[in-house]
Amino acid sequence: MCRGNVLLWIESESKVKAQLGQITFFQSVESGGFAEVKRLIDAGADVNAQDKEGKTALIWASQEGYTEIVELLKRAGAKE
């Protein structure tokens, strides 16, 4: 494998891992798992990422009535 292909593979793998991480983050928010959401934020989850419908974790948590997670997301820099 030449150097260019290796770099593309690494970049692609990083994007897939980031997408999977965001899926886990959204699932944790949707389920109301405060401790898991906090852990993922501490691990670097993008609190302003949007799902395929354009909703952020803050929107999901607000719609579900998870006020503790809403406050956690806001403290972590989530924008309304």
Distance bins in CASP14 RR format, pairs under 12 A and 6 or more apart:
PFRMAT RR
TARGET T0000
AUTHOR 0000-0000-0000
RMODE 2
METHOD distances of the structure
MODEL  1
1 7 0 0 0 0 0 1 0 0 0 0 0
1 8 0 0 0 0 1 0 0 0 0 0 0
1 9 1 0 0 1 0 0 0 0 0 0 0
1 10 0 0 0 0 0 1 0 0 0 0 0
2 8 0 0 0 0 1 0 0 0 0 0 0
2 9 0 0 0 0 0 1 0 0 0 0 0
3 9 0 0 0 0 0 1 0 0 0 0 0
3 10 0 0 0 0 0 1 0 0 0 0 0
4 10 0 0 0 0 1 0 0 0 0 0 0
4 11 0 0 0 0 1 0 0 0 0 0 0
4 12 0 0 0 0 0 1 0 0 0 0 0
5 11 0 0 0 0 0 1 0 0 0 0 0
5 12 0 0 0 0 0 1 0 0 0 0 0
6 12 0 0 0 0 0 1 0 0 0 0 0
6 13 0 0 0 0 0 1 0 0 0 0 0
7 13 0 0 0 0 0 1 0 0 0 0 0
7 14 0 0 0 0 0 1 0 0 0 0 0
8 14 0 0 0 0 0 1 0 0 0 0 0
8 15 0 0 0 0 0 1 0 0 0 0 0
9 15 0 0 0 0 0 1 0 0 0 0 0
9 16 0 0 0 0 0 1 0 0 0 0 0
10 16 0 0 0 0 0 1 0 0 0 0 0
10 17 0 0 0 0 0 1 0 0 0 0 0
11 17 0 0 0 0 0 1 0 0 0 0 0
11 18 0 0 0 0 0 1 0 0 0 0 0
12 18 0 0 0 0 0 1 0 0 0 0 0
12 19 0 0 0 0 0 1 0 0 0 0 0
13 19 0 0 0 0 0 1 0 0 0 0 0
13 20 0 0 0 0 0 1 0 0 0 0 0
14 20 0 0 0 0 0 1 0 0 0 0 0
14 21 0 0 0 0 0 1 0 0 0 0 0
15 21 0 0 0 0 0 1 0 0 0 0 0
15 22 0 0 0 0 0 1 0 0 0 0 0
16 22 0 0 0 0 0 1 0 0 0 0 0
16 23 0 0 0 0 0 1 0 0 0 0 0
17 23 0 0 0 0 0 1 0 0 0 0 0
17 24 0 0 0 0 0 1 0 0 0 0 0
17 43 0 0 0 0 0 1 0 0 0 0 0
18 24 0 0 0 0 0 1 0 0 0 0 0
18 25 0 0 0 0 0 1 0 0 0 0 0
18 43 0 0 0 0 0 1 0 0 0 0 0
18 44 0 0 0 0 0 1 0 0 0 0 0
18 45 0 0 0 0 1 0 0 0 0 0 0
18 46 0 0 0 0 1 0 0 0 0 0 0
18 49 0 0 0 0 1 0 0 0 0 0 0
19 25 0 0 0 0 0 1 0 0 0 0 0
19 26 0 0 0 0 0 1 0 0 0 0 0
19 45 0 0 0 0 0 1 0 0 0 0 0
19 46 0 0 0 0 0 1 0 0 0 0 0
19 49 0 0 0 0 1 0 0 0 0 0 0
19 51 0 0 0 0 0 1 0 0 0 0 0
19 52 0 0 0 0 0 1 0 0 0 0 0
20 26 0 0 0 0 0 1 0 0 0 0 0
20 27 0 0 0 0 0 1 0 0 0 0 0
20 40 0 0 0 0 0 1 0 0 0 0 0
20 45 0 0 0 0 0 1 0 0 0 0 0
21 27 0 0 0 0 1 0 0 0 0 0 0
21 28 0 0 0 0 1 0 0 0 0 0 0
21 36 0 0 0 0 0 1 0 0 0 0 0
21 39 0 0 0 0 0 1 0 0 0 0 0
21 40 1 0 0 1 0 0 0 0 0 0 0
21 41 0 0 0 0 0 1 0 0 0 0 0
21 43 0 0 0 0 1 0 0 0 0 0 0
21 44 0 0 0 0 1 0 0 0 0 0 0
21 45 1 0 0 1 0 0 0 0 0 0 0
21 46 0 0 0 0 1 0 0 0 0 0 0
21 49 0 0 0 0 1 0 0 0 0 0 0
21 57 0 0 0 0 0 1 0 0 0 0 0
22 28 0 0 0 0 0 1 0 0 0 0 0
22 29 0 0 0 0 0 1 0 0 0 0 0
22 40 0 0 0 0 1 0 0 0 0 0 0
22 43 0 0 0 0 0 1 0 0 0 0 0
22 44 0 0 0 0 0 1 0 0 0 0 0
22 45 1 0 0 1 0 0 0 0 0 0 0
22 46 1 0 0 1 0 0 0 0 0 0 0
22 47 0 0 0 0 0 1 0 0 0 0 0
22 48 0 0 0 0 0 1 0 0 0 0 0
22 49 1 0 1 0 0 0 0 0 0 0 0
22 50 0 0 0 0 1 0 0 0 0 0 0
22 51 0 0 0 0 1 0 0 0 0 0 0
22 52 0 0 0 0 0 1 0 0 0 0 0
22 55 0 0 0 0 0 1 0 0 0 0 0
22 56 0 0 0 0 0 1 0 0 0 0 0
22 57 0 0 0 0 1 0 0 0 0 0 0
23 29 0 0 0 0 0 1 0 0 0 0 0
23 30 0 0 0 0 0 1 0 0 0 0 0
23 40 0 0 0 0 0 1 0 0 0 0 0
23 45 0 0 0 0 0 1 0 0 0 0 0
23 49 0 0 0 0 0 1 0 0 0 0 0
23 51 0 0 0 0 1 0 0 0 0 0 0
23 52 0 0 0 0 0 1 0 0 0 0 0
23 57 0 0 0 0 0 1 0 0 0 0 0
24 30 0 0 0 0 0 1 0 0 0 0 0
24 31 0 0 0 0 0 1 0 0 0 0 0
24 33 0 0 0 0 0 1 0 0 0 0 0
24 36 0 0 0 0 1 0 0 0 0 0 0
24 37 0 0 0 0 0 1 0 0 0 0 0
24 39 0 0 0 0 0 1 0 0 0 0 0
24 40 1 0 0 1 0 0 0 0 0 0 0
24 41 0 0 0 0 0 1 0 0 0 0 0
24 43 0 0 0 0 0 1 0 0 0 0 0
24 44 0 0 0 0 0 1 0 0 0 0 0
24 45 0 0 0 0 1 0 0 0 0 0 0
24 49 0 0 0 0 0 1 0 0 0 0 0
24 57 0 0 0 0 0 1 0 0 0 0 0
25 31 0 0 0 0 0 1 0 0 0 0 0
25 32 0 0 0 0 0 1 0 0 0 0 0
25 33 0 0 0 0 0 1 0 0 0 0 0
25 36 0 0 0 0 1 0 0 0 0 0 0
25 37 1 0 0 1 0 0 0 0 0 0 0
25 38 0 0 0 0 0 1 0 0 0 0 0
25 39 0 0 0 0 1 0 0 0 0 0 0
25 40 1 0 1 0 0 0 0 0 0 0 0
25 41 0 0 0 0 1 0 0 0 0 0 0
25 42 0 0 0 0 0 1 0 0 0 0 0
25 43 0 0 0 0 1 0 0 0 0 0 0
25 44 0 0 0 0 1 0 0 0 0 0 0
25 45 1 0 1 0 0 0 0 0 0 0 0
25 46 1 0 0 1 0 0 0 0 0 0 0
25 47 0 0 0 0 1 0 0 0 0 0 0
25 48 0 0 0 0 0 1 0 0 0 0 0
25 49 1 0 0 1 0 0 0 0 0 0 0
25 50 0 0 0 0 0 1 0 0 0 0 0
25 51 0 0 0 0 1 0 0 0 0 0 0
25 56 0 0 0 0 0 1 0 0 0 0 0
25 57 1 0 0 1 0 0 0 0 0 0 0
25 58 0 0 0 0 0 1 0 0 0 0 0
25 60 0 0 0 0 1 0 0 0 0 0 0
25 61 0 0 0 0 0 1 0 0 0 0 0
25 69 0 0 0 0 0 1 0 0 0 0 0
25 73 0 0 0 0 0 1 0 0 0 0 0
25 76 0 0 0 0 0 1 0 0 0 0 0
25 78 0 0 0 0 0 1 0 0 0 0 0
26 32 0 0 0 0 0 1 0 0 0 0 0
26 33 0 0 0 0 0 1 0 0 0 0 0
26 36 0 0 0 0 0 1 0 0 0 0 0
26 37 0 0 0 0 1 0 0 0 0 0 0
26 40 0 0 0 0 1 0 0 0 0 0 0
26 45 0 0 0 0 1 0 0 0 0 0 0
26 46 0 0 0 0 0 1 0 0 0 0 0
26 47 0 0 0 0 0 1 0 0 0 0 0
26 49 0 0 0 0 1 0 0 0 0 0 0
26 50 0 0 0 0 1 0 0 0 0 0 0
26 51 1 0 1 0 0 0 0 0 0 0 0
26 52 0 0 0 0 0 1 0 0 0 0 0
26 53 0 0 0 0 0 1 0 0 0 0 0
26 54 0 0 0 0 0 1 0 0 0 0 0
26 55 0 0 0 0 1 0 0 0 0 0 0
26 56 0 0 0 0 1 0 0 0 0 0 0
26 57 1 0 0 1 0 0 0 0 0 0 0
26 58 0 0 0 0 0 1 0 0 0 0 0
26 59 0 0 0 0 0 1 0 0 0 0 0
26 60 1 0 0 1 0 0 0 0 0 0 0
26 61 0 0 0 0 0 1 0 0 0 0 0
26 64 0 0 0 0 0 1 0 0 0 0 0
26 69 0 0 0 0 0 1 0 0 0 0 0
26 73 0 0 0 0 0 1 0 0 0 0 0
27 33 0 0 0 0 1 0 0 0 0 0 0
27 36 0 0 0 0 1 0 0 0 0 0 0
27 37 0 0 0 0 1 0 0 0 0 0 0
27 40 0 0 0 0 1 0 0 0 0 0 0
27 45 0 0 0 0 0 1 0 0 0 0 0
27 51 0 0 0 0 0 1 0 0 0 0 0
27 57 0 0 0 0 0 1 0 0 0 0 0
27 60 0 0 0 0 1 0 0 0 0 0 0
28 34 0 0 0 0 1 0 0 0 0 0 0
28 35 0 0 0 0 1 0 0 0 0 0 0
28 36 1 0 1 0 0 0 0 0 0 0 0
28 37 1 0 1 0 0 0 0 0 0 0 0
28 38 0 0 0 0 1 0 0 0 0 0 0
28 39 0 0 0 0 1 0 0 0 0 0 0
28 40 1 0 0 1 0 0 0 0 0 0 0
28 41 0 0 0 0 1 0 0 0 0 0 0
28 43 0 0 0 0 0 1 0 0 0 0 0
28 45 0 0 0 0 1 0 0 0 0 0 0
28 47 0 0 0 0 0 1 0 0 0 0 0
28 57 0 0 0 0 1 0 0 0 0 0 0
28 60 0 0 0 0 0 1 0 0 0 0 0
28 61 0 0 0 0 0 1 0 0 0 0 0
28 64 0 0 0 0 0 1 0 0 0 0 0
28 66 0 0 0 0 0 1 0 0 0 0 0
28 69 0 0 0 0 1 0 0 0 0 0 0
28 72 0 0 0 0 0 1 0 0 0 0 0
28 73 0 0 0 0 0 1 0 0 0 0 0
29 36 0 0 0 0 1 0 0 0 0 0 0
29 37 1 0 1 0 0 0 0 0 0 0 0
29 38 0 0 0 0 0 1 0 0 0 0 0
29 40 0 0 0 0 1 0 0 0 0 0 0
29 41 0 0 0 0 0 1 0 0 0 0 0
29 45 0 0 0 0 1 0 0 0 0 0 0
29 47 0 0 0 0 1 0 0 0 0 0 0
29 49 0 0 0 0 0 1 0 0 0 0 0
29 51 0 0 0 0 0 1 0 0 0 0 0
29 55 0 0 0 0 0 1 0 0 0 0 0
29 56 0 0 0 0 1 0 0 0 0 0 0
29 57 1 0 1 0 0 0 0 0 0 0 0
29 58 0 0 0 0 1 0 0 0 0 0 0
29 59 0 0 0 0 1 0 0 0 0 0 0
29 60 1 0 1 0 0 0 0 0 0 0 0
29 61 1 0 1 0 0 0 0 0 0 0 0
29 62 0 0 0 0 0 1 0 0 0 0 0
29 63 0 0 0 0 0 1 0 0 0 0 0
29 64 1 0 0 1 0 0 0 0 0 0 0
29 65 0 0 0 0 0 1 0 0 0 0 0
29 66 1 0 0 1 0 0 0 0 0 0 0
29 68 0 0 0 0 0 1 0 0 0 0 0
29 69 1 0 0 1 0 0 0 0 0 0 0
29 70 0 0 0 0 1 0 0 0 0 0 0
29 72 0 0 0 0 1 0 0 0 0 0 0
29 73 1 0 0 1 0 0 0 0 0 0 0
29 76 0 0 0 0 0 1 0 0 0 0 0
29 78 0 0 0 0 0 1 0 0 0 0 0
30 36 0 0 0 0 0 1 0 0 0 0 0
30 37 0 0 0 0 1 0 0 0 0 0 0
30 51 0 0 0 0 1 0 0 0 0 0 0
30 55 0 0 0 0 0 1 0 0 0 0 0
30 57 0 0 0 0 1 0 0 0 0 0 0
30 59 0 0 0 0 0 1 0 0 0 0 0
30 60 1 0 1 0 0 0 0 0 0 0 0
30 61 0 0 0 0 1 0 0 0 0 0 0
30 62 0 0 0 0 0 1 0 0 0 0 0
30 63 0 0 0 0 1 0 0 0 0 0 0
30 64 1 0 0 1 0 0 0 0 0 0 0
30 65 0 0 0 0 0 1 0 0 0 0 0
30 66 0 0 0 0 1 0 0 0 0 0 0
30 69 0 0 0 0 1 0 0 0 0 0 0
31 37 0 0 0 0 1 0 0 0 0 0 0
31 57 0 0 0 0 0 1 0 0 0 0 0
31 60 0 0 0 0 0 1 0 0 0 0 0
31 61 0 0 0 0 0 1 0 0 0 0 0
31 64 0 0 0 0 1 0 0 0 0 0 0
31 66 0 0 0 0 1 0 0 0 0 0 0
31 69 0 0 0 0 1 0 0 0 0 0 0
32 38 0 0 0 0 0 1 0 0 0 0 0
32 57 0 0 0 0 0 1 0 0 0 0 0
32 60 0 0 0 0 1 0 0 0 0 0 0
32 61 1 0 0 1 0 0 0 0 0 0 0
32 63 0 0 0 0 0 1 0 0 0 0 0
32 64 1 0 0 1 0 0 0 0 0 0 0
32 65 0 0 0 0 1 0 0 0 0 0 0
32 66 1 0 1 0 0 0 0 0 0 0 0
32 67 0 0 0 0 0 1 0 0 0 0 0
32 68 0 0 0 0 1 0 0 0 0 0 0
32 69 1 0 1 0 0 0 0 0 0 0 0
32 70 0 0 0 0 0 1 0 0 0 0 0
32 72 0 0 0 0 0 1 0 0 0 0 0
32 73 0 0 0 0 0 1 0 0 0 0 0
33 39 0 0 0 0 1 0 0 0 0 0 0
33 40 0 0 0 0 1 0 0 0 0 0 0
33 41 0 0 0 0 0 1 0 0 0 0 0
33 57 0 0 0 0 0 1 0 0 0 0 0
33 60 0 0 0 0 0 1 0 0 0 0 0
33 61 0 0 0 0 1 0 0 0 0 0 0
33 64 0 0 0 0 0 1 0 0 0 0 0
33 66 0 0 0 0 1 0 0 0 0 0 0
33 68 0 0 0 0 1 0 0 0 0 0 0
33 69 1 0 0 1 0 0 0 0 0 0 0
33 72 0 0 0 0 0 1 0 0 0 0 0
34 40 0 0 0 0 0 1 0 0 0 0 0
34 41 0 0 0 0 0 1 0 0 0 0 0
34 61 0 0 0 0 1 0 0 0 0 0 0
34 64 0 0 0 0 0 1 0 0 0 0 0
34 66 1 0 0 1 0 0 0 0 0 0 0
34 67 0 0 0 0 0 1 0 0 0 0 0
34 68 1 0 1 0 0 0 0 0 0 0 0
34 69 1 0 1 0 0 0 0 0 0 0 0
34 70 0 0 0 0 0 1 0 0 0 0 0
34 71 0 0 0 0 0 1 0 0 0 0 0
34 72 1 0 0 1 0 0 0 0 0 0 0
34 73 0 0 0 0 0 1 0 0 0 0 0
35 41 0 0 0 0 0 1 0 0 0 0 0
35 42 0 0 0 0 0 1 0 0 0 0 0
35 68 0 0 0 0 0 1 0 0 0 0 0
35 69 0 0 0 0 0 1 0 0 0 0 0
35 72 0 0 0 0 0 1 0 0 0 0 0
36 42 0 0 0 0 0 1 0 0 0 0 0
36 43 0 0 0 0 0 1 0 0 0 0 0
36 45 0 0 0 0 0 1 0 0 0 0 0
36 57 0 0 0 0 0 1 0 0 0 0 0
36 69 0 0 0 0 1 0 0 0 0 0 0
36 72 0 0 0 0 0 1 0 0 0 0 0
37 43 0 0 0 0 0 1 0 0 0 0 0
37 44 0 0 0 0 0 1 0 0 0 0 0
37 45 0 0 0 0 1 0 0 0 0 0 0
37 47 0 0 0 0 1 0 0 0 0 0 0
37 57 1 0 0 1 0 0 0 0 0 0 0
37 58 0 0 0 0 0 1 0 0 0 0 0
37 60 0 0 0 0 0 1 0 0 0 0 0
37 61 0 0 0 0 1 0 0 0 0 0 0
37 64 0 0 0 0 0 1 0 0 0 0 0
37 66 0 0 0 0 1 0 0 0 0 0 0
37 68 0 0 0 0 1 0 0 0 0 0 0
37 69 1 0 1 0 0 0 0 0 0 0 0
37 70 0 0 0 0 0 1 0 0 0 0 0
37 71 0 0 0 0 0 1 0 0 0 0 0
37 72 1 0 0 1 0 0 0 0 0 0 0
37 73 1 0 0 1 0 0 0 0 0 0 0
37 75 0 0 0 0 0 1 0 0 0 0 0
37 76 0 0 0 0 1 0 0 0 0 0 0
37 78 0 0 0 0 0 1 0 0 0 0 0
38 44 0 0 0 0 0 1 0 0 0 0 0
38 45 0 0 0 0 1 0 0 0 0 0 0
38 47 0 0 0 0 0 1 0 0 0 0 0
38 68 0 0 0 0 1 0 0 0 0 0 0
38 69 0 0 0 0 1 0 0 0 0 0 0
38 71 0 0 0 0 0 1 0 0 0 0 0
38 72 1 0 0 1 0 0 0 0 0 0 0
38 73 0 0 0 0 1 0 0 0 0 0 0
38 75 0 0 0 0 0 1 0 0 0 0 0
38 76 0 0 0 0 1 0 0 0 0 0 0
39 45 0 0 0 0 1 0 0 0 0 0 0
39 72 0 0 0 0 0 1 0 0 0 0 0
39 76 0 0 0 0 0 1 0 0 0 0 0
40 46 0 0 0 0 1 0 0 0 0 0 0
40 47 0 0 0 0 1 0 0 0 0 0 0
40 49 0 0 0 0 0 1 0 0 0 0 0
40 57 0 0 0 0 1 0 0 0 0 0 0
40 69 0 0 0 0 0 1 0 0 0 0 0
40 72 0 0 0 0 0 1 0 0 0 0 0
40 73 0 0 0 0 0 1 0 0 0 0 0
40 76 0 0 0 0 0 1 0 0 0 0 0
41 47 1 0 0 1 0 0 0 0 0 0 0
41 48 0 0 0 0 0 1 0 0 0 0 0
41 49 0 0 0 0 0 1 0 0 0 0 0
41 57 0 0 0 0 1 0 0 0 0 0 0
41 58 0 0 0 0 0 1 0 0 0 0 0
41 61 0 0 0 0 0 1 0 0 0 0 0
41 69 0 0 0 0 1 0 0 0 0 0 0
41 72 1 0 0 1 0 0 0 0 0 0 0
41 73 1 0 0 1 0 0 0 0 0 0 0
41 74 0 0 0 0 0 1 0 0 0 0 0
41 75 0 0 0 0 1 0 0 0 0 0 0
41 76 1 0 1 0 0 0 0 0 0 0 0
41 77 0 0 0 0 1 0 0 0 0 0 0
41 78 0 0 0 0 1 0 0 0 0 0 0
42 72 0 0 0 0 0 1 0 0 0 0 0
42 75 0 0 0 0 0 1 0 0 0 0 0
42 76 0 0 0 0 1 0 0 0 0 0 0
43 76 0 0 0 0 0 1 0 0 0 0 0
44 76 0 0 0 0 1 0 0 0 0 0 0
44 77 0 0 0 0 0 1 0 0 0 0 0
45 56 0 0 0 0 0 1 0 0 0 0 0
45 57 0 0 0 0 1 0 0 0 0 0 0
45 72 0 0 0 0 0 1 0 0 0 0 0
45 73 0 0 0 0 1 0 0 0 0 0 0
45 76 0 0 0 0 1 0 0 0 0 0 0
45 77 0 0 0 0 0 1 0 0 0 0 0
45 78 0 0 0 0 0 1 0 0 0 0 0
46 56 0 0 0 0 1 0 0 0 0 0 0
46 57 0 0 0 0 1 0 0 0 0 0 0
46 58 0 0 0 0 0 1 0 0 0 0 0
46 73 0 0 0 0 0 1 0 0 0 0 0
46 76 0 0 0 0 1 0 0 0 0 0 0
46 77 0 0 0 0 0 1 0 0 0 0 0
46 78 0 0 0 0 1 0 0 0 0 0 0
46 79 0 0 0 0 0 1 0 0 0 0 0
47 56 1 0 0 1 0 0 0 0 0 0 0
47 57 1 0 0 1 0 0 0 0 0 0 0
47 58 1 0 0 1 0 0 0 0 0 0 0
47 59 0 0 0 0 0 1 0 0 0 0 0
47 60 0 0 0 0 0 1 0 0 0 0 0
47 61 0 0 0 0 0 1 0 0 0 0 0
47 69 0 0 0 0 0 1 0 0 0 0 0
47 70 0 0 0 0 0 1 0 0 0 0 0
47 72 0 0 0 0 1 0 0 0 0 0 0
47 73 1 0 1 0 0 0 0 0 0 0 0
47 74 0 0 0 0 1 0 0 0 0 0 0
47 75 0 0 0 0 1 0 0 0 0 0 0
47 76 1 0 1 0 0 0 0 0 0 0 0
47 77 1 0 1 0 0 0 0 0 0 0 0
47 78 1 0 1 0 0 0 0 0 0 0 0
47 79 0 0 0 0 1 0 0 0 0 0 0
47 80 0 0 0 0 0 1 0 0 0 0 0
48 54 0 0 0 0 0 1 0 0 0 0 0
48 55 0 0 0 0 0 1 0 0 0 0 0
48 56 1 0 1 0 0 0 0 0 0 0 0
48 57 0 0 0 0 1 0 0 0 0 0 0
48 58 0 0 0 0 1 0 0 0 0 0 0
48 59 0 0 0 0 0 1 0 0 0 0 0
48 73 0 0 0 0 1 0 0 0 0 0 0
48 74 0 0 0 0 0 1 0 0 0 0 0
48 76 0 0 0 0 1 0 0 0 0 0 0
48 77 1 0 0 1 0 0 0 0 0 0 0
48 78 1 0 1 0 0 0 0 0 0 0 0
48 79 1 0 1 0 0 0 0 0 0 0 0
48 80 0 0 0 0 0 1 0 0 0 0 0
49 55 0 0 0 0 1 0 0 0 0 0 0
49 56 1 0 0 1 0 0 0 0 0 0 0
49 57 1 0 0 1 0 0 0 0 0 0 0
49 58 0 0 0 0 0 1 0 0 0 0 0
49 59 0 0 0 0 0 1 0 0 0 0 0
49 60 0 0 0 0 0 1 0 0 0 0 0
49 73 0 0 0 0 0 1 0 0 0 0 0
49 76 0 0 0 0 0 1 0 0 0 0 0
49 78 0 0 0 0 1 0 0 0 0 0 0
49 79 0 0 0 0 0 1 0 0 0 0 0
50 56 1 0 1 0 0 0 0 0 0 0 0
50 57 0 0 0 0 1 0 0 0 0 0 0
50 58 0 0 0 0 0 1 0 0 0 0 0
50 59 0 0 0 0 1 0 0 0 0 0 0
50 60 0 0 0 0 0 1 0 0 0 0 0
50 78 0 0 0 0 0 1 0 0 0 0 0
50 79 0 0 0 0 0 1 0 0 0 0 0
51 57 0 0 0 0 1 0 0 0 0 0 0
51 58 0 0 0 0 0 1 0 0 0 0 0
51 59 0 0 0 0 1 0 0 0 0 0 0
51 60 1 0 0 1 0 0 0 0 0 0 0
53 59 0 0 0 0 1 0 0 0 0 0 0
53 60 0 0 0 0 0 1 0 0 0 0 0
53 63 0 0 0 0 0 1 0 0 0 0 0
54 60 0 0 0 0 0 1 0 0 0 0 0
55 61 0 0 0 0 0 1 0 0 0 0 0
55 62 0 0 0 0 1 0 0 0 0 0 0
55 63 0 0 0 0 1 0 0 0 0 0 0
55 64 0 0 0 0 0 1 0 0 0 0 0
55 78 0 0 0 0 0 1 0 0 0 0 0
56 62 0 0 0 0 1 0 0 0 0 0 0
56 63 0 0 0 0 0 1 0 0 0 0 0
56 69 0 0 0 0 0 1 0 0 0 0 0
56 70 0 0 0 0 0 1 0 0 0 0 0
56 73 0 0 0 0 1 0 0 0 0 0 0
56 74 0 0 0 0 0 1 0 0 0 0 0
56 76 0 0 0 0 0 1 0 0 0 0 0
56 77 0 0 0 0 0 1 0 0 0 0 0
56 78 1 0 0 1 0 0 0 0 0 0 0
56 79 1 0 0 1 0 0 0 0 0 0 0
56 80 0 0 0 0 1 0 0 0 0 0 0
57 63 0 0 0 0 0 1 0 0 0 0 0
57 64 0 0 0 0 0 1 0 0 0 0 0
57 66 0 0 0 0 1 0 0 0 0 0 0
57 69 1 0 0 1 0 0 0 0 0 0 0
57 70 0 0 0 0 1 0 0 0 0 0 0
57 72 0 0 0 0 1 0 0 0 0 0 0
57 73 1 0 1 0 0 0 0 0 0 0 0
57 74 0 0 0 0 0 1 0 0 0 0 0
57 76 0 0 0 0 1 0 0 0 0 0 0
57 77 0 0 0 0 0 1 0 0 0 0 0
57 78 1 0 0 1 0 0 0 0 0 0 0
57 79 0 0 0 0 0 1 0 0 0 0 0
57 80 0 0 0 0 0 1 0 0 0 0 0
58 64 0 0 0 0 0 1 0 0 0 0 0
58 65 0 0 0 0 0 1 0 0 0 0 0
58 66 0 0 0 0 0 1 0 0 0 0 0
58 67 0 0 0 0 0 1 0 0 0 0 0
58 69 0 0 0 0 1 0 0 0 0 0 0
58 70 1 0 0 1 0 0 0 0 0 0 0
58 71 0 0 0 0 0 1 0 0 0 0 0
58 72 0 0 0 0 1 0 0 0 0 0 0
58 73 1 0 1 0 0 0 0 0 0 0 0
58 74 1 0 0 1 0 0 0 0 0 0 0
58 75 0 0 0 0 0 1 0 0 0 0 0
58 76 0 0 0 0 1 0 0 0 0 0 0
58 77 0 0 0 0 1 0 0 0 0 0 0
58 78 1 0 1 0 0 0 0 0 0 0 0
58 79 1 0 0 1 0 0 0 0 0 0 0
58 80 1 0 0 1 0 0 0 0 0 0 0
59 65 0 0 0 0 0 1 0 0 0 0 0
59 66 0 0 0 0 0 1 0 0 0 0 0
59 69 0 0 0 0 0 1 0 0 0 0 0
59 70 0 0 0 0 1 0 0 0 0 0 0
59 73 0 0 0 0 1 0 0 0 0 0 0
59 78 0 0 0 0 1 0 0 0 0 0 0
59 79 0 0 0 0 0 1 0 0 0 0 0
59 80 0 0 0 0 1 0 0 0 0 0 0
60 66 0 0 0 0 1 0 0 0 0 0 0
60 69 0 0 0 0 1 0 0 0 0 0 0
60 70 0 0 0 0 1 0 0 0 0 0 0
60 73 0 0 0 0 1 0 0 0 0 0 0
60 78 0 0 0 0 0 1 0 0 0 0 0
61 67 0 0 0 0 1 0 0 0 0 0 0
61 68 0 0 0 0 1 0 0 0 0 0 0
61 69 1 0 1 0 0 0 0 0 0 0 0
61 70 1 0 1 0 0 0 0 0 0 0 0
61 71 0 0 0 0 1 0 0 0 0 0 0
61 72 0 0 0 0 1 0 0 0 0 0 0
61 73 1 0 0 1 0 0 0 0 0 0 0
61 74 0 0 0 0 1 0 0 0 0 0 0
61 76 0 0 0 0 0 1 0 0 0 0 0
61 78 0 0 0 0 1 0 0 0 0 0 0
61 80 0 0 0 0 0 1 0 0 0 0 0
62 68 0 0 0 0 0 1 0 0 0 0 0
62 69 0 0 0 0 1 0 0 0 0 0 0
62 70 1 0 1 0 0 0 0 0 0 0 0
62 71 0 0 0 0 0 1 0 0 0 0 0
62 73 0 0 0 0 1 0 0 0 0 0 0
62 74 0 0 0 0 0 1 0 0 0 0 0
62 78 0 0 0 0 0 1 0 0 0 0 0
62 80 0 0 0 0 1 0 0 0 0 0 0
63 69 0 0 0 0 0 1 0 0 0 0 0
63 70 0 0 0 0 1 0 0 0 0 0 0
64 70 0 0 0 0 1 0 0 0 0 0 0
65 71 0 0 0 0 0 1 0 0 0 0 0
66 72 0 0 0 0 1 0 0 0 0 0 0
66 73 0 0 0 0 1 0 0 0 0 0 0
67 73 0 0 0 0 0 1 0 0 0 0 0
67 74 0 0 0 0 0 1 0 0 0 0 0
68 74 0 0 0 0 0 1 0 0 0 0 0
68 75 0 0 0 0 0 1 0 0 0 0 0
69 75 0 0 0 0 0 1 0 0 0 0 0
69 76 0 0 0 0 0 1 0 0 0 0 0
69 78 0 0 0 0 1 0 0 0 0 0 0
70 76 0 0 0 0 0 1 0 0 0 0 0
70 77 0 0 0 0 0 1 0 0 0 0 0
70 78 0 0 0 0 1 0 0 0 0 0 0
70 80 0 0 0 0 1 0 0 0 0 0 0
71 77 0 0 0 0 0 1 0 0 0 0 0
71 78 0 0 0 0 1 0 0 0 0 0 0
72 78 0 0 0 0 1 0 0 0 0 0 0
73 79 0 0 0 0 1 0 0 0 0 0 0
73 80 0 0 0 0 1 0 0 0 0 0 0
74 80 1 0 0 1 0 0 0 0 0 0 0
END
